[in-house]
């Protein structure tokens, strides 16, 4: 992308199956609306295939992505056994679906690496609903990622997680690994505490992850995020806001 793009609030079908490189060049997609309420695999990219790489892209506030199963603002589903990367992607649009609904990715059956990315859009579904990824069924890794959506809900009491709705691995059982490093999510105390995942076991590597309460900044200090890279990756206004990813320097 060479310039910010706007779809003017008109319905957009999404890109479909994609296995290439989508370079956003730090631009925004404004007014993105993908409304496919009786369709699976819904997102800017419906299914991301092997070698898929999405980077440096923002989906602006005011957008709306709606589908049935495997619904995410950036990617509906990562294809089975595909090795893909999402880096430097931010979502502010709302995401709604039924099963496997995530702020960035609906579900992954491949090897997904997500870094330097975030979600602020509200996410709503019935089961396997997550602030970043709805469902995971393969070996995945998240680093320098956060979700500050004010609302992440599952309508029928289904699996719900601040970062991942459901990870397909139980305690002590063989199965895929989901590792996270320098990851946090916010929760609203008036609604209730939301764990990192609604089901399955996720492993924190390095300095792991943090659960933070909305608008409670007393603990928002560098000393409470030991090991996080505040020189190159993160920045923080101590006591006033939570860490955010540093904005890249973009040459006009």
VENCORNOR-V593667 format. One line per field, one symbol per residue. psi: psi as a letter, one per 20 degrees, with the letter a starting at -180 (. if undefined). A space follows every 10 residues. Layout:
psi: ???
This chain:
psi: phrqqpjkjq ppirhbppkb pooikkrqoq kpoonmikqr mprgpgpprp ipopqlppoq qirpppafqm pqggpgppqp jqorpppkpp piqqpqafqm pqhgpgqpja opopqlrrpi qqppahqmpq hgpgqpkaor ppplqqpkpi ooqphkkapp qhgpgppmpr piqqaqqoqq pmprqqqohh hqpprhqiqr ppppqdjcrq pqppknjhjm qhhjlpiqnj hhgqqpnpih rrqqpppqop p.
